[in-house]
């Protein structure tokens, strides 16, 4: 266990012995979530496992089409939300 603080930019330093033990290096994706009022969970994500699961779950689907539909939907919603601001 280690006590750390958050700097002015909202960053916290994960102690070196933990980084080494978990093989945490630059650009390793971490998931952070609130468990309750005073606890957070930081979980190391395994890119290879995520990619494998996505390939299995999305097998046979047209990813480019889905991506295009999502982008279009997000853009349409943003245009509606900010129409007054954008003029």
Secondary structure as UniProt FT lines:
FT   TURN            8..9
FT   HELIX           16..21
FT   TURN            22..23
FT   TURN            26..27
FT   STRAND          30..36
FT   TURN            37..38
FT   STRAND          39..44
FT   HELIX           47..57
FT   TURN            58..60
FT   HELIX           63..81
FT   HELIX           83..86
//
